[in-house]
Amino acid sequence: MAINLVKGQTIDLRKNDKGESFDLSKVTMGLGWDVRQAKTGFLGKLFGAKEEEFDLDAIAFLLDGNDKIMNLGRTVNQNGRQIGLFEGDAIFFNSMRHPSVNIWLTGDNRTGAGDGDDEQIIVKLDALDNIYQKIVFVVSIYQGTQNNQHFSMVENAFIRAVDANGKEITRYSLSGDASLNGMCTMVFAEAYRKDGGWKFRAIGEPHQTDSFLEVLKKYAN
C-alpha cells in the first residue's frame, strides 16, 4: 500500500517501512488535480456550467550536489519564437526530454478532467548520472496571474511516485484553501540521493509567481 505523505515528510523510495521493495529503473511522477467548480445559479445548473480551463504545467529541475542547476540549455528558434532553456537540466513544456533520455515529460491536460494523472514526468532513477543529486518537482498555473487563477481554486491535487512495475510507492496530496489564494506556483516535492538510494520529500512550498523561471533563479549559478 502506498504511503500518504504530509508536508515535510521524507521516505525511502526503494524500500518502505513495511518491507516492500520497489523497482526504480523507471519511476513515474504523476500529477493530478481538479478545478473547484464555482457555484452557479439556476440557469447555470439548467444548462450546465462550462468547466474552466486551467493549464497546470509540471516541471522538473535536475540539481547537482550543491543544489544548483548545471546546464541551462540553449536558445533555439521554434516556429518563429525564441525558446530558452532548450535541452538543459530543466524539463518543461518547451523542452520535454532531457538529453540523457533518462527523464522526460508526457502530455498536457488543460482542465484536470477525469481521474488519474493529468501530467507525468518519467525518470529512470537507476540510470541517472551521479552528477545529478536531486530532482525538484514544480507545478505552475500557466498565465495564472493574468487569468486570476491560483492554487486555492484547485482541489484534489497530488503528486505520486509509481515504480517500473506500476506499484504506487507514495503520494502527497493537497487541496486549495484560503492560504493559497494568489499562489500560482508550487514546489511540490523533491527526490534526492542518500546512502546509495533515493529519498522522496513532500515540500508544498507555494509562490505567487506563475513563472517557474522565478523559482529556477534560486537554483541557478
ZAKOLMAR-600251 format. One record per residue (C-alpha): residue in three letters; x, y, z. Coordinates in Angstrom, 2 decimals, decimal comma, padded with zeros to 5 digits, always signed. Layout:
REM ZAKOLMAR-600251
("ALA"; (X; Y; Z))
...
This chain:
REM ZAKOLMAR-600251
("MET"; (+000,00; +000,00; +000,00))
("ALA"; (+001,31; +003,47; -000,93))
("ILE"; (+002,37; +005,81; +001,84))
("ASN"; (+000,45; +009,09; +002,04))
("LEU"; (+002,87; +011,84; +002,98))
("VAL"; (+002,30; +015,04; +004,90))
("LYS"; (+004,18; +018,25; +004,24))
("GLY"; (+007,82; +017,91; +005,23))
("GLN"; (+007,75; +014,11; +005,47))
("THR"; (+010,51; +012,04; +003,80))
("ILE"; (+010,54; +008,38; +002,80))
("ASP"; (+012,89; +005,95; +001,07))
("LEU"; (+011,75; +005,22; -002,49))
("ARG"; (+013,34; +001,79; -002,86))
("LYS"; (+012,06; +000,16; +000,32))
("ASN"; (+009,42; +001,29; +002,77))
("ASP"; (+008,94; +000,60; +006,48))
("LYS"; (+006,62; -002,30; +005,67))
("GLY"; (+009,39; -004,18; +003,90))
("GLU"; (+008,05; -003,59; +000,40))
("SER"; (+010,68; -003,07; -002,30))
("PHE"; (+010,25; -001,03; -005,48))
("ASP"; (+011,86; -001,03; -008,91))
("LEU"; (+013,38; +002,40; -009,57))
("SER"; (+014,60; +001,62; -013,08))
("LYS"; (+011,67; +003,74; -014,32))
("VAL"; (+009,64; +005,87; -011,93))
("THR"; (+006,55; +007,83; -012,94))
("MET"; (+005,98; +011,06; -011,04))
("GLY"; (+002,30; +011,67; -011,71))
("LEU"; (+000,49; +014,95; -011,18))
("GLY"; (-003,28; +015,18; -010,88))
("TRP"; (-005,77; +017,87; -009,99))
("ASP"; (-009,39; +019,00; -010,20))
("VAL"; (-010,64; +022,54; -010,65))
("ARG"; (-013,03; +023,61; -007,90))
("GLN"; (-016,37; +024,32; -009,54))
("ALA"; (-017,82; +027,78; -008,97))
("LYS"; (-021,29; +027,92; -007,51))
("THR"; (-023,85; +028,65; -010,21))
("GLY"; (-027,41; +029,88; -010,20))
("PHE"; (-030,48; +028,14; -011,54))
("LEU"; (-029,68; +028,81; -015,21))
("GLY"; (-026,12; +027,56; -014,78))
("LYS"; (-027,41; +024,31; -013,33))
("LEU"; (-030,06; +024,05; -016,03))
("PHE"; (-027,73; +024,47; -018,99))
("GLY"; (-024,59; +023,12; -017,40))
("ALA"; (-021,66; +025,31; -016,41))
("LYS"; (-018,64; +025,14; -018,67))
("GLU"; (-015,59; +023,65; -016,99))
("GLU"; (-012,93; +026,31; -016,63))
("GLU"; (-009,64; +025,69; -018,39))
("PHE"; (-006,67; +025,58; -016,05))
("ASP"; (-003,31; +024,84; -017,64))
("LEU"; (-001,14; +023,36; -014,90))
("ASP"; (+002,40; +022,57; -016,02))
("ALA"; (+004,70; +020,04; -014,42))
("ILE"; (+008,39; +020,98; -014,35))
("ALA"; (+011,49; +019,21; -013,02))
("PHE"; (+014,90; +020,67; -012,15))
("LEU"; (+017,95; +018,39; -012,11))
("LEU"; (+020,43; +019,64; -009,48))
("ASP"; (+024,00; +018,85; -008,53))
("GLY"; (+025,38; +018,23; -005,03))
("ASN"; (+025,31; +021,97; -004,31))
("ASP"; (+021,61; +022,26; -005,14))
("LYS"; (+022,47; +024,08; -008,36))
("ILE"; (+021,31; +023,54; -011,92))
("MET"; (+024,39; +022,98; -014,07))
("ASN"; (+023,09; +023,24; -017,62))
("LEU"; (+020,64; +025,99; -018,53))
("GLY"; (+020,48; +024,73; -022,11))
("ARG"; (+020,43; +026,92; -025,18))
("THR"; (+018,10; +029,23; -027,05))
("VAL"; (+016,51; +027,88; -030,23))
("ASN"; (+014,00; +029,14; -032,77))
("GLN"; (+010,77; +027,16; -032,85))
("ASN"; (+008,03; +028,27; -035,25))
("GLY"; (+009,37; +031,81; -035,24))
("ARG"; (+009,67; +032,01; -031,44))
("GLN"; (+012,83; +032,13; -029,37))
("ILE"; (+012,78; +029,28; -026,83))
("GLY"; (+015,27; +029,32; -023,96))
("LEU"; (+016,49; +026,54; -021,66))
("PHE"; (+016,19; +024,03; -024,51))
("GLU"; (+017,82; +020,64; -023,78))
("GLY"; (+019,09; +021,84; -020,41))
("ASP"; (+018,60; +020,47; -016,90))
("ALA"; (+015,10; +021,95; -016,60))
("ILE"; (+012,40; +019,66; -018,00))
("PHE"; (+009,32; +021,64; -019,04))
("PHE"; (+006,74; +022,12; -021,81))
("ASN"; (+009,23; +023,58; -024,33))
("SER"; (+011,98; +021,07; -023,55))
("MET"; (+010,21; +017,86; -022,63))
("ARG"; (+013,05; +015,34; -022,86))
("HIS"; (+016,46; +015,60; -021,17))
("PRO"; (+019,48; +014,99; -023,46))
("SER"; (+020,37; +011,95; -021,32))
("VAL"; (+016,92; +010,46; -022,21))
("ASN"; (+016,65; +009,42; -018,56))
("ILE"; (+013,92; +011,92; -017,67))
("TRP"; (+011,06; +013,25; -019,76))
("LEU"; (+007,66; +014,92; -019,57))
("THR"; (+004,50; +013,47; -021,09))
("GLY"; (+001,26; +015,13; -022,23))
("ASP"; (-000,71; +018,18; -021,17))
("ASN"; (-004,25; +018,12; -019,76))
("ARG"; (-005,67; +021,64; -019,59))
("THR"; (-008,64; +021,07; -017,32))
("GLY"; (-007,70; +018,27; -014,96))
("ALA"; (-010,87; +016,48; -016,06))
("GLY"; (-011,06; +012,77; -015,35))
("ASP"; (-009,33; +010,50; -012,88))
("GLY"; (-005,66; +009,56; -012,69))
("ASP"; (-002,57; +011,51; -013,64))
("ASP"; (-003,04; +014,65; -015,69))
("GLU"; (+000,68; +015,07; -016,38))
("GLN"; (+003,59; +012,72; -015,83))
("ILE"; (+007,35; +013,06; -015,51))
("ILE"; (+009,13; +009,76; -016,13))
("VAL"; (+012,54; +009,26; -014,51))
("LYS"; (+014,98; +006,37; -014,87))
("LEU"; (+016,41; +006,88; -011,40))
("ASP"; (+018,81; +003,93; -011,53))
("ALA"; (+020,31; +005,18; -014,81))
("LEU"; (+020,56; +008,86; -013,90))
("ASP"; (+024,15; +010,15; -013,88))
("ASN"; (+025,67; +010,63; -010,42))
("ILE"; (+026,30; +014,29; -011,17))
("TYR"; (+022,58; +014,73; -010,53))
("GLN"; (+021,92; +014,51; -006,81))
("LYS"; (+018,42; +015,92; -006,59))
("ILE"; (+015,28; +016,41; -008,69))
("VAL"; (+012,85; +019,17; -007,72))
("PHE"; (+009,26; +018,86; -008,96))
("VAL"; (+007,39; +022,11; -009,56))
("VAL"; (+003,87; +022,87; -010,77))
("SER"; (+002,85; +026,22; -012,27))
("ILE"; (-000,50; +027,58; -013,45))
("TYR"; (+000,17; +028,95; -016,92))
("GLN"; (-000,85; +032,63; -017,08))
("GLY"; (-002,34; +032,23; -013,62))
("THR"; (-001,82; +035,87; -012,68))
("GLN"; (-003,36; +037,14; -015,92))
("ASN"; (-006,35; +034,79; -015,63))
("ASN"; (-006,76; +035,25; -011,86))
("GLN"; (-006,23; +031,52; -011,32))
("HIS"; (-004,39; +030,20; -008,30))
("PHE"; (-003,99; +027,12; -006,14))
("SER"; (-006,86; +027,99; -003,79))
("MET"; (-009,09; +027,23; -006,81))
("VAL"; (-007,56; +023,76; -007,29))
("GLU"; (-008,63; +020,73; -005,29))
("ASN"; (-007,57; +017,09; -005,03))
("ALA"; (-004,11; +018,00; -006,31))
("PHE"; (-001,44; +015,35; -005,81))
("ILE"; (+001,98; +014,16; -006,82))
("ARG"; (+002,65; +010,42; -006,65))
("ALA"; (+005,56; +008,11; -007,39))
("VAL"; (+004,90; +004,84; -009,23))
("ASP"; (+007,63; +002,26; -009,81))
("ALA"; (+008,52; +000,38; -013,03))
("ASN"; (+006,03; -002,39; -012,16))
("GLY"; (+003,12; +000,00; -011,73))
("LYS"; (+003,20; -000,13; -007,92))
("GLU"; (+002,40; +003,19; -006,29))
("ILE"; (+005,17; +003,98; -003,81))
("THR"; (+003,89; +007,17; -002,26))
("ARG"; (+001,76; +010,23; -002,83))
("TYR"; (+001,46; +013,72; -001,44))
("SER"; (-001,91; +015,46; -001,71))
("LEU"; (-003,08; +018,98; -001,13))
("SER"; (-006,33; +020,80; -001,74))
("GLY"; (-006,55; +024,51; -002,18))
("ASP"; (-007,64; +026,65; +000,72))
("ALA"; (-007,59; +030,35; +001,54))
("SER"; (-003,89; +030,22; +002,42))
("LEU"; (-003,10; +029,51; -001,25))
("ASN"; (-005,05; +032,49; -002,57))
("GLY"; (-002,90; +034,27; -005,17))
("MET"; (-000,32; +031,46; -005,25))
("CYS"; (+000,31; +030,33; -008,84))
("THR"; (+003,34; +028,06; -008,49))
("MET"; (+004,00; +025,18; -006,10))
("VAL"; (+007,26; +023,39; -005,31))
("PHE"; (+005,55; +020,06; -004,73))
("ALA"; (+008,31; +017,62; -003,83))
("GLU"; (+011,89; +016,52; -004,37))
("ALA"; (+013,75; +013,25; -004,87))
("TYR"; (+017,37; +013,11; -003,74))
("ARG"; (+020,20; +010,64; -003,37))
("LYS"; (+021,01; +009,36; +000,10))
("ASP"; (+023,29; +006,47; +001,13))
("GLY"; (+023,24; +004,91; -002,32))
("GLY"; (+019,47; +005,15; -002,69))
("TRP"; (+016,77; +007,73; -003,34))
("LYS"; (+014,61; +009,61; -000,86))
("PHE"; (+011,38; +011,47; -001,59))
("ARG"; (+010,31; +014,54; +000,37))
("ALA"; (+006,95; +016,33; +000,33))
("ILE"; (+007,56; +020,09; +000,25))
("GLY"; (+004,36; +022,01; -000,63))
("GLU"; (+006,03; +025,42; -000,92))
("PRO"; (+003,79; +027,99; -002,68))
("HIS"; (+004,94; +031,02; -004,68))
("GLN"; (+002,95; +033,94; -006,06))
("THR"; (+004,65; +033,93; -009,45))
("ASP"; (+003,10; +032,00; -012,33))
("SER"; (+006,52; +031,62; -013,97))
("PHE"; (+008,70; +028,69; -012,95))
("LEU"; (+011,68; +030,82; -014,08))
("GLU"; (+011,38; +032,84; -010,88))
("VAL"; (+011,72; +029,65; -008,85))
("LEU"; (+014,56; +028,43; -011,09))
("LYS"; (+016,64; +031,50; -010,20))
("LYS"; (+017,15; +030,06; -006,71))
("TYR"; (+019,00; +027,10; -008,22))
("ALA"; (+020,94; +028,90; -010,97))
("ASN"; (+024,67; +029,52; -010,57))
